[in-house]
Amino acid sequence: MKKKEDVNDYVTAHDAAQMLALKMGRPIRPDYISKMAASRKHTIRTARFRDRQMYHREDIAACTVGQKRVQLS
């Protein structure tokens, strides 16, 4: 039997960005969370609750985000 998902296991993109920003020590934008979830590089479980896309708290906590590369011209 499948375990029922708890709403409290999921966070919004804004809360997920704040969690990653505290972990990484630099700002993370909420729209980057949805890009990470859509990519195959990170496995982030998603769910729709009412009209919001939610992201699994443990998957966000397990993610790491590298530094943005700056091109020198």
PDB file of N, CA, C and O in Angstrom:
ATOM      1  N   MET A   1       0.832  -1.174   0.000  1.00  0.00           N
ATOM      2  CA  MET A   1       0.000   0.000   0.000  1.00  0.00           C
ATOM      3  C   MET A   1       0.881   1.243   0.000  1.00  0.00           C
ATOM      4  O   MET A   1       1.863   1.317   0.738  1.00  0.00           O
ATOM      5  N   LYS A   2       0.526   2.211  -0.826  1.00  0.00           N
ATOM      6  CA  LYS A   2       1.304   3.421  -0.970  1.00  0.00           C
ATOM      7  C   LYS A   2       1.063   4.364   0.209  1.00  0.00           C
ATOM      8  O   LYS A   2      -0.069   4.538   0.660  1.00  0.00           O
ATOM      9  N   LYS A   3       2.149   4.971   0.700  1.00  0.00           N
ATOM     10  CA  LYS A   3       2.031   5.918   1.805  1.00  0.00           C
ATOM     11  C   LYS A   3       1.404   7.209   1.291  1.00  0.00           C
ATOM     12  O   LYS A   3       1.791   7.718   0.239  1.00  0.00           O
ATOM     13  N   LYS A   4       0.445   7.731   2.026  1.00  0.00           N
ATOM     14  CA  LYS A   4      -0.213   8.964   1.635  1.00  0.00           C
ATOM     15  C   LYS A   4       0.737  10.138   1.891  1.00  0.00           C
ATOM     16  O   LYS A   4       1.331  10.254   2.964  1.00  0.00           O
ATOM     17  N   GLU A   5       0.864  10.994   0.893  1.00  0.00           N
ATOM     18  CA  GLU A   5       1.738  12.159   1.011  1.00  0.00           C
ATOM     19  C   GLU A   5       1.108  13.187   1.950  1.00  0.00           C
ATOM     20  O   GLU A   5      -0.098  13.428   1.908  1.00  0.00           O
ATOM     21  N   ASP A   6       1.930  13.776   2.783  1.00  0.00           N
ATOM     22  CA  ASP A   6       1.464  14.797   3.718  1.00  0.00           C
ATOM     23  C   ASP A   6       1.734  16.176   3.112  1.00  0.00           C
ATOM     24  O   ASP A   6       2.802  16.403   2.542  1.00  0.00           O
ATOM     25  N   VAL A   7       0.802  17.069   3.229  1.00  0.00           N
ATOM     26  CA  VAL A   7       0.951  18.424   2.700  1.00  0.00           C
ATOM     27  C   VAL A   7       2.129  19.119   3.366  1.00  0.00           C
ATOM     28  O   VAL A   7       2.786  19.948   2.737  1.00  0.00           O
ATOM     29  N   ASN A   8       2.407  18.803   4.609  1.00  0.00           N
ATOM     30  CA  ASN A   8       3.503  19.448   5.335  1.00  0.00           C
ATOM     31  C   ASN A   8       4.877  19.013   4.843  1.00  0.00           C
ATOM     32  O   ASN A   8       5.878  19.627   5.210  1.00  0.00           O
ATOM     33  N   ASP A   9       4.949  17.964   4.020  1.00  0.00           N
ATOM     34  CA  ASP A   9       6.221  17.539   3.437  1.00  0.00           C
ATOM     35  C   ASP A   9       6.610  18.400   2.248  1.00  0.00           C
ATOM     36  O   ASP A   9       7.727  18.283   1.744  1.00  0.00           O
ATOM     37  N   TYR A  10       5.720  19.253   1.795  1.00  0.00           N
ATOM     38  CA  TYR A  10       5.944  20.065   0.598  1.00  0.00           C
ATOM     39  C   TYR A  10       6.011  21.543   0.950  1.00  0.00           C
ATOM     40  O   TYR A  10       5.376  22.002   1.900  1.00  0.00           O
ATOM     41  N   VAL A  11       6.801  22.289   0.158  1.00  0.00           N
ATOM     42  CA  VAL A  11       6.939  23.737   0.350  1.00  0.00           C
ATOM     43  C   VAL A  11       6.733  24.436  -0.991  1.00  0.00           C
ATOM     44  O   VAL A  11       6.857  23.819  -2.049  1.00  0.00           O
ATOM     45  N   THR A  12       6.420  25.722  -0.933  1.00  0.00           N
ATOM     46  CA  THR A  12       6.277  26.511  -2.149  1.00  0.00           C
ATOM     47  C   THR A  12       7.661  26.826  -2.713  1.00  0.00           C
ATOM     48  O   THR A  12       8.673  26.600  -2.048  1.00  0.00           O
ATOM     49  N   ALA A  13       7.702  27.344  -3.927  1.00  0.00           N
ATOM     50  CA  ALA A  13       8.981  27.708  -4.556  1.00  0.00           C
ATOM     51  C   ALA A  13       9.676  28.806  -3.756  1.00  0.00           C
ATOM     52  O   ALA A  13      10.902  28.812  -3.648  1.00  0.00           O
ATOM     53  N   HIS A  14       8.913  29.723  -3.200  1.00  0.00           N
ATOM     54  CA  HIS A  14       9.495  30.806  -2.405  1.00  0.00           C
ATOM     55  C   HIS A  14      10.171  30.257  -1.152  1.00  0.00           C
ATOM     56  O   HIS A  14      11.293  30.647  -0.830  1.00  0.00           O
ATOM     57  N   ASP A  15       9.494  29.358  -0.447  1.00  0.00           N
ATOM     58  CA  ASP A  15      10.079  28.754   0.759  1.00  0.00           C
ATOM     59  C   ASP A  15      11.271  27.874   0.418  1.00  0.00           C
ATOM     60  O   ASP A  15      12.256  27.841   1.157  1.00  0.00           O
ATOM     61  N   ALA A  16      11.185  27.158  -0.703  1.00  0.00           N
ATOM     62  CA  ALA A  16      12.301  26.307  -1.131  1.00  0.00           C
ATOM     63  C   ALA A  16      13.516  27.160  -1.470  1.00  0.00           C
ATOM     64  O   ALA A  16      14.644  26.780  -1.158  1.00  0.00           O
ATOM     65  N   ALA A  17      13.300  28.306  -2.104  1.00  0.00           N
ATOM     66  CA  ALA A  17      14.405  29.212  -2.433  1.00  0.00           C
ATOM     67  C   ALA A  17      15.051  29.752  -1.163  1.00  0.00           C
ATOM     68  O   ALA A  17      16.272  29.888  -1.097  1.00  0.00           O
ATOM     69  N   GLN A  18      14.246  30.058  -0.166  1.00  0.00           N
ATOM     70  CA  GLN A  18      14.794  30.531   1.106  1.00  0.00           C
ATOM     71  C   GLN A  18      15.617  29.441   1.787  1.00  0.00           C
ATOM     72  O   GLN A  18      16.673  29.720   2.353  1.00  0.00           O
ATOM     73  N   MET A  19      15.130  28.192   1.732  1.00  0.00           N
ATOM     74  CA  MET A  19      15.869  27.082   2.331  1.00  0.00           C
ATOM     75  C   MET A  19      17.235  26.923   1.669  1.00  0.00           C
ATOM     76  O   MET A  19      18.249  26.775   2.352  1.00  0.00           O
ATOM     77  N   LEU A  20      17.258  26.954   0.332  1.00  0.00           N
ATOM     78  CA  LEU A  20      18.523  26.809  -0.387  1.00  0.00           C
ATOM     79  C   LEU A  20      19.436  28.011  -0.170  1.00  0.00           C
ATOM     80  O   LEU A  20      20.654  27.856  -0.085  1.00  0.00           O
ATOM     81  N   ALA A  21      18.861  29.202  -0.080  1.00  0.00           N
ATOM     82  CA  ALA A  21      19.669  30.399   0.145  1.00  0.00           C
ATOM     83  C   ALA A  21      20.373  30.329   1.498  1.00  0.00           C
ATOM     84  O   ALA A  21      21.537  30.714   1.612  1.00  0.00           O
ATOM     85  N   LEU A  22      19.681  29.847   2.514  1.00  0.00           N
ATOM     86  CA  LEU A  22      20.316  29.693   3.832  1.00  0.00           C
ATOM     87  C   LEU A  22      21.411  28.634   3.784  1.00  0.00           C
ATOM     88  O   LEU A  22      22.467  28.796   4.396  1.00  0.00           O
ATOM     89  N   LYS A  23      21.160  27.567   3.065  1.00  0.00           N
ATOM     90  CA  LYS A  23      22.132  26.478   2.973  1.00  0.00           C
ATOM     91  C   LYS A  23      23.372  26.900   2.182  1.00  0.00           C
ATOM     92  O   LYS A  23      24.497  26.592   2.577  1.00  0.00           O
ATOM     93  N   MET A  24      23.164  27.611   1.055  1.00  0.00           N
ATOM     94  CA  MET A  24      24.266  27.957   0.165  1.00  0.00           C
ATOM     95  C   MET A  24      24.942  29.277   0.527  1.00  0.00           C
ATOM     96  O   MET A  24      26.061  29.537   0.085  1.00  0.00           O
ATOM     97  N   GLY A  25      24.277  30.113   1.326  1.00  0.00           N
ATOM     98  CA  GLY A  25      24.878  31.368   1.744  1.00  0.00           C
ATOM     99  C   GLY A  25      24.814  32.459   0.687  1.00  0.00           C
ATOM    100  O   GLY A  25      25.593  33.410   0.743  1.00  0.00           O
ATOM    101  N   ARG A  26      23.910  32.347  -0.270  1.00  0.00           N
ATOM    102  CA  ARG A  26      23.727  33.364  -1.294  1.00  0.00           C
ATOM    103  C   ARG A  26      22.294  33.310  -1.798  1.00  0.00           C
ATOM    104  O   ARG A  26      21.604  32.313  -1.587  1.00  0.00           O
ATOM    105  N   PRO A  27      21.839  34.358  -2.455  1.00  0.00           N
ATOM    106  CA  PRO A  27      20.427  34.387  -2.873  1.00  0.00           C
ATOM    107  C   PRO A  27      20.115  33.373  -3.969  1.00  0.00           C
ATOM    108  O   PRO A  27      20.912  33.170  -4.885  1.00  0.00           O
ATOM    109  N   ILE A  28      18.966  32.747  -3.868  1.00  0.00           N
ATOM    110  CA  ILE A  28      18.441  31.819  -4.874  1.00  0.00           C
ATOM    111  C   ILE A  28      17.046  32.330  -5.232  1.00  0.00           C
ATOM    112  O   ILE A  28      16.237  32.607  -4.346  1.00  0.00           O
ATOM    113  N   ARG A  29      16.768  32.454  -6.521  1.00  0.00           N
ATOM    114  CA  ARG A  29      15.469  32.958  -6.955  1.00  0.00           C
ATOM    115  C   ARG A  29      14.434  31.837  -6.970  1.00  0.00           C
ATOM    116  O   ARG A  29      14.769  30.698  -7.295  1.00  0.00           O
ATOM    117  N   PRO A  30      13.189  32.137  -6.627  1.00  0.00           N
ATOM    118  CA  PRO A  30      12.139  31.105  -6.632  1.00  0.00           C
ATOM    119  C   PRO A  30      11.893  30.478  -8.001  1.00  0.00           C
ATOM    120  O   PRO A  30      11.533  29.303  -8.078  1.00  0.00           O
ATOM    121  N   ASP A  31      12.081  31.237  -9.087  1.00  0.00           N
ATOM    122  CA  ASP A  31      11.860  30.648 -10.406  1.00  0.00           C
ATOM    123  C   ASP A  31      12.923  29.605 -10.745  1.00  0.00           C
ATOM    124  O   ASP A  31      12.686  28.734 -11.582  1.00  0.00           O
ATOM    125  N   TYR A  32      14.089  29.682 -10.106  1.00  0.00           N
ATOM    126  CA  TYR A  32      15.124  28.679 -10.326  1.00  0.00           C
ATOM    127  C   TYR A  32      14.707  27.318  -9.759  1.00  0.00           C
ATOM    128  O   TYR A  32      15.130  26.282 -10.271  1.00  0.00           O
ATOM    129  N   ILE A  33      13.899  27.313  -8.729  1.00  0.00           N
ATOM    130  CA  ILE A  33      13.415  26.063  -8.135  1.00  0.00           C
ATOM    131  C   ILE A  33      12.589  25.288  -9.154  1.00  0.00           C
ATOM    132  O   ILE A  33      12.752  24.076  -9.293  1.00  0.00           O
ATOM    133  N   SER A  34      11.706  25.980  -9.867  1.00  0.00           N
ATOM    134  CA  SER A  34      10.891  25.292 -10.873  1.00  0.00           C
ATOM    135  C   SER A  34      11.751  24.793 -12.027  1.00  0.00           C
ATOM    136  O   SER A  34      11.461  23.741 -12.597  1.00  0.00           O
ATOM    137  N   LYS A  35      12.800  25.523 -12.381  1.00  0.00           N
ATOM    138  CA  LYS A  35      13.719  25.063 -13.429  1.00  0.00           C
ATOM    139  C   LYS A  35      14.472  23.819 -12.979  1.00  0.00           C
ATOM    140  O   LYS A  35      14.682  22.897 -13.768  1.00  0.00           O
ATOM    141  N   MET A  36      14.878  23.789 -11.712  1.00  0.00           N
ATOM    142  CA  MET A  36      15.572  22.615 -11.187  1.00  0.00           C
ATOM    143  C   MET A  36      14.660  21.397 -11.199  1.00  0.00           C
ATOM    144  O   MET A  36      15.095  20.296 -11.535  1.00  0.00           O
ATOM    145  N   ALA A  37      13.401  21.590 -10.836  1.00  0.00           N
ATOM    146  CA  ALA A  37      12.453  20.480 -10.796  1.00  0.00           C
ATOM    147  C   ALA A  37      12.163  19.954 -12.198  1.00  0.00           C
ATOM    148  O   ALA A  37      11.934  18.758 -12.375  1.00  0.00           O
ATOM    149  N   ALA A  38      12.172  20.829 -13.186  1.00  0.00           N
ATOM    150  CA  ALA A  38      11.891  20.414 -14.559  1.00  0.00           C
ATOM    151  C   ALA A  38      13.083  19.713 -15.200  1.00  0.00           C
ATOM    152  O   ALA A  38      12.907  18.892 -16.100  1.00  0.00           O
ATOM    153  N   SER A  39      14.289  20.027 -14.748  1.00  0.00           N
ATOM    154  CA  SER A  39      15.477  19.411 -15.339  1.00  0.00           C
ATOM    155  C   SER A  39      15.652  17.993 -14.815  1.00  0.00           C
ATOM    156  O   SER A  39      15.087  17.626 -13.785  1.00  0.00           O
ATOM    157  N   ARG A  40      16.425  17.216 -15.520  1.00  0.00           N
ATOM    158  CA  ARG A  40      16.693  15.841 -15.089  1.00  0.00           C
ATOM    159  C   ARG A  40      17.920  15.764 -14.189  1.00  0.00           C
ATOM    160  O   ARG A  40      18.245  14.695 -13.673  1.00  0.00           O
ATOM    161  N   LYS A  41      18.599  16.881 -14.001  1.00  0.00           N
ATOM    162  CA  LYS A  41      19.806  16.903 -13.181  1.00  0.00           C
ATOM    163  C   LYS A  41      19.487  16.690 -11.703  1.00  0.00           C
ATOM    164  O   LYS A  41      20.220  15.998 -10.997  1.00  0.00           O
ATOM    165  N   HIS A  42      18.393  17.285 -11.243  1.00  0.00           N
ATOM    166  CA  HIS A  42      17.958  17.150  -9.858  1.00  0.00           C
ATOM    167  C   HIS A  42      16.634  16.405  -9.829  1.00  0.00           C
ATOM    168  O   HIS A  42      15.748  16.676 -10.639  1.00  0.00           O
ATOM    169  N   THR A  43      16.497  15.475  -8.909  1.00  0.00           N
ATOM    170  CA  THR A  43      15.229  14.773  -8.743  1.00  0.00           C
ATOM    171  C   THR A  43      14.469  15.442  -7.609  1.00  0.00           C
ATOM    172  O   THR A  43      14.804  15.279  -6.436  1.00  0.00           O
ATOM    173  N   ILE A  44      13.450  16.193  -7.975  1.00  0.00           N
ATOM    174  CA  ILE A  44      12.629  16.898  -6.996  1.00  0.00           C
ATOM    175  C   ILE A  44      11.186  16.496  -7.238  1.00  0.00           C
ATOM    176  O   ILE A  44      10.627  16.731  -8.309  1.00  0.00           O
ATOM    177  N   ARG A  45      10.597  15.886  -6.223  1.00  0.00           N
ATOM    178  CA  ARG A  45       9.187  15.506  -6.333  1.00  0.00           C
ATOM    179  C   ARG A  45       8.319  16.752  -6.255  1.00  0.00           C
ATOM    180  O   ARG A  45       8.557  17.643  -5.439  1.00  0.00           O
ATOM    181  N   THR A  46       7.316  16.799  -7.109  1.00  0.00           N
ATOM    182  CA  THR A  46       6.403  17.933  -7.121  1.00  0.00           C
ATOM    183  C   THR A  46       4.973  17.440  -6.940  1.00  0.00           C
ATOM    184  O   THR A  46       4.652  16.284  -7.214  1.00  0.00           O
ATOM    185  N   ALA A  47       4.137  18.337  -6.479  1.00  0.00           N
ATOM    186  CA  ALA A  47       2.710  18.030  -6.322  1.00  0.00           C
ATOM    187  C   ALA A  47       1.942  19.328  -6.459  1.00  0.00           C
ATOM    188  O   ALA A  47       2.445  20.408  -6.146  1.00  0.00           O
ATOM    189  N   ARG A  48       0.730  19.202  -6.928  1.00  0.00           N
ATOM    190  CA  ARG A  48      -0.149  20.368  -7.017  1.00  0.00           C
ATOM    191  C   ARG A  48      -1.150  20.327  -5.877  1.00  0.00           C
ATOM    192  O   ARG A  48      -1.912  19.370  -5.740  1.00  0.00           O
ATOM    193  N   PHE A  49      -1.142  21.369  -5.062  1.00  0.00           N
ATOM    194  CA  PHE A  49      -2.115  21.524  -3.997  1.00  0.00           C
ATOM    195  C   PHE A  49      -2.886  22.800  -4.282  1.00  0.00           C
ATOM    196  O   PHE A  49      -2.327  23.897  -4.309  1.00  0.00           O
ATOM    197  N   ARG A  50      -4.177  22.629  -4.492  1.00  0.00           N
ATOM    198  CA  ARG A  50      -5.054  23.725  -4.904  1.00  0.00           C
ATOM    199  C   ARG A  50      -4.516  24.320  -6.207  1.00  0.00           C
ATOM    200  O   ARG A  50      -4.530  23.638  -7.231  1.00  0.00           O
ATOM    201  N   ASP A  51      -4.053  25.547  -6.200  1.00  0.00           N
ATOM    202  CA  ASP A  51      -3.565  26.165  -7.431  1.00  0.00           C
ATOM    203  C   ASP A  51      -2.054  26.398  -7.405  1.00  0.00           C
ATOM    204  O   ASP A  51      -1.534  27.153  -8.226  1.00  0.00           O
ATOM    205  N   ARG A  52      -1.353  25.766  -6.481  1.00  0.00           N
ATOM    206  CA  ARG A  52       0.091  25.996  -6.338  1.00  0.00           C
ATOM    207  C   ARG A  52       0.901  24.737  -6.633  1.00  0.00           C
ATOM    208  O   ARG A  52       0.499  23.621  -6.306  1.00  0.00           O
ATOM    209  N   GLN A  53       2.048  24.952  -7.256  1.00  0.00           N
ATOM    210  CA  GLN A  53       3.012  23.878  -7.461  1.00  0.00           C
ATOM    211  C   GLN A  53       3.877  23.816  -6.201  1.00  0.00           C
ATOM    212  O   GLN A  53       4.433  24.828  -5.776  1.00  0.00           O
ATOM    213  N   MET A  54       3.987  22.636  -5.610  1.00  0.00           N
ATOM    214  CA  MET A  54       4.735  22.471  -4.373  1.00  0.00           C
ATOM    215  C   MET A  54       5.902  21.509  -4.624  1.00  0.00           C
ATOM    216  O   MET A  54       5.842  20.660  -5.513  1.00  0.00           O
ATOM    217  N   TYR A  55       6.959  21.657  -3.828  1.00  0.00           N
ATOM    218  CA  TYR A  55       8.187  20.886  -3.981  1.00  0.00           C
ATOM    219  C   TYR A  55       8.498  20.170  -2.682  1.00  0.00           C
ATOM    220  O   TYR A  55       8.321  20.729  -1.600  1.00  0.00           O
ATOM    221  N   HIS A  56       8.962  18.927  -2.788  1.00  0.00           N
ATOM    222  CA  HIS A  56       9.191  18.110  -1.601  1.00  0.00           C
ATOM    223  C   HIS A  56      10.356  18.666  -0.791  1.00  0.00           C
ATOM    224  O   HIS A  56      11.431  18.927  -1.331  1.00  0.00           O
ATOM    225  N   ARG A  57      10.136  18.843   0.495  1.00  0.00           N
ATOM    226  CA  ARG A  57      11.102  19.470   1.397  1.00  0.00           C
ATOM    227  C   ARG A  57      12.437  18.713   1.449  1.00  0.00           C
ATOM    228  O   ARG A  57      13.497  19.337   1.409  1.00  0.00           O
ATOM    229  N   GLU A  58      12.397  17.394   1.536  1.00  0.00           N
ATOM    230  CA  GLU A  58      13.635  16.605   1.631  1.00  0.00           C
ATOM    231  C   GLU A  58      14.440  16.676   0.341  1.00  0.00           C
ATOM    232  O   GLU A  58      15.670  16.698   0.381  1.00  0.00           O
ATOM    233  N   ASP A  59      13.761  16.712  -0.805  1.00  0.00           N
ATOM    234  CA  ASP A  59      14.470  16.810  -2.085  1.00  0.00           C
ATOM    235  C   ASP A  59      15.163  18.160  -2.226  1.00  0.00           C
ATOM    236  O   ASP A  59      16.275  18.239  -2.749  1.00  0.00           O
ATOM    237  N   ILE A  60      14.517  19.207  -1.767  1.00  0.00           N
ATOM    238  CA  ILE A  60      15.127  20.541  -1.804  1.00  0.00           C
ATOM    239  C   ILE A  60      16.329  20.589  -0.868  1.00  0.00           C
ATOM    240  O   ILE A  60      17.364  21.156  -1.218  1.00  0.00           O
ATOM    241  N   ALA A  61      16.204  20.006   0.305  1.00  0.00           N
ATOM    242  CA  ALA A  61      17.309  20.014   1.274  1.00  0.00           C
ATOM    243  C   ALA A  61      18.514  19.236   0.760  1.00  0.00           C
ATOM    244  O   ALA A  61      19.647  19.541   1.130  1.00  0.00           O
ATOM    245  N   ALA A  62      18.286  18.238  -0.085  1.00  0.00           N
ATOM    246  CA  ALA A  62      19.375  17.417  -0.609  1.00  0.00           C
ATOM    247  C   ALA A  62      20.081  18.064  -1.801  1.00  0.00           C
ATOM    248  O   ALA A  62      21.158  17.612  -2.191  1.00  0.00           O
ATOM    249  N   CYS A  63      19.500  19.107  -2.382  1.00  0.00           N
ATOM    250  CA  CYS A  63      20.069  19.758  -3.567  1.00  0.00           C
ATOM    251  C   CYS A  63      21.235  20.654  -3.200  1.00  0.00           C
ATOM    252  O   CYS A  63      21.295  21.213  -2.104  1.00  0.00           O
ATOM    253  N   THR A  64      22.162  20.779  -4.142  1.00  0.00           N
ATOM    254  CA  THR A  64      23.214  21.778  -4.054  1.00  0.00           C
ATOM    255  C   THR A  64      23.200  22.568  -5.354  1.00  0.00           C
ATOM    256  O   THR A  64      22.862  22.038  -6.413  1.00  0.00           O
ATOM    257  N   VAL A  65      23.566  23.827  -5.264  1.00  0.00           N
ATOM    258  CA  VAL A  65      23.553  24.711  -6.418  1.00  0.00           C
ATOM    259  C   VAL A  65      24.946  25.285  -6.574  1.00  0.00           C
ATOM    260  O   VAL A  65      25.498  25.860  -5.636  1.00  0.00           O
ATOM    261  N   GLY A  66      25.517  25.129  -7.767  1.00  0.00           N
ATOM    262  CA  GLY A  66      26.856  25.645  -8.025  1.00  0.00           C
ATOM    263  C   GLY A  66      26.848  27.146  -8.254  1.00  0.00           C
ATOM    264  O   GLY A  66      25.795  27.754  -8.449  1.00  0.00           O
ATOM    265  N   GLN A  67      28.039  27.735  -8.228  1.00  0.00           N
ATOM    266  CA  GLN A  67      28.175  29.167  -8.480  1.00  0.00           C
ATOM    267  C   GLN A  67      27.869  29.466  -9.942  1.00  0.00           C
ATOM    268  O   GLN A  67      28.119  28.638 -10.818  1.00  0.00           O
ATOM    269  N   LYS A  68      27.335  30.639 -10.198  1.00  0.00           N
ATOM    270  CA  LYS A  68      27.064  31.088 -11.549  1.00  0.00           C
ATOM    271  C   LYS A  68      28.395  31.417 -12.217  1.00  0.00           C
ATOM    272  O   LYS A  68      29.241  32.103 -11.643  1.00  0.00           O
ATOM    273  N   ARG A  69      28.564  30.921 -13.431  1.00  0.00           N
ATOM    274  CA  ARG A  69      29.811  31.179 -14.153  1.00  0.00           C
ATOM    275  C   ARG A  69      29.746  32.542 -14.827  1.00  0.00           C
ATOM    276  O   ARG A  69      28.730  32.897 -15.424  1.00  0.00           O
ATOM    277  N   VAL A  70      30.823  33.299 -14.732  1.00  0.00           N
ATOM    278  CA  VAL A  70      30.903  34.603 -15.359  1.00  0.00           C
ATOM    279  C   VAL A  70      31.897  34.503 -16.497  1.00  0.00           C
ATOM    280  O   VAL A  70      33.034  34.075 -16.301  1.00  0.00           O
ATOM    281  N   GLN A  71      31.465  34.900 -17.696  1.00  0.00           N
ATOM    282  CA  GLN A  71      32.363  34.860 -18.841  1.00  0.00           C
ATOM    283  C   GLN A  71      33.198  36.120 -18.879  1.00  0.00           C
ATOM    284  O   GLN A  71      32.683  37.229 -18.740  1.00  0.00           O
ATOM    285  N   LEU A  72      34.469  35.943 -19.066  1.00  0.00           N
ATOM    286  CA  LEU A  72      35.381  37.073 -19.224  1.00  0.00           C
ATOM    287  C   LEU A  72      35.546  37.331 -20.699  1.00  0.00           C
ATOM    288  O   LEU A  72      35.815  36.408 -21.468  1.00  0.00           O
ATOM    289  N   SER A  73      35.389  38.582 -21.107  1.00  0.00           N
ATOM    290  CA  SER A  73      35.533  38.876 -22.542  1.00  0.00           C
ATOM    291  C   SER A  73      36.699  39.769 -22.821  1.00  0.00           C
ATOM    292  O   SER A  73      36.954  40.109 -23.977  1.00  0.00           O
TER     293      SER A  73
END
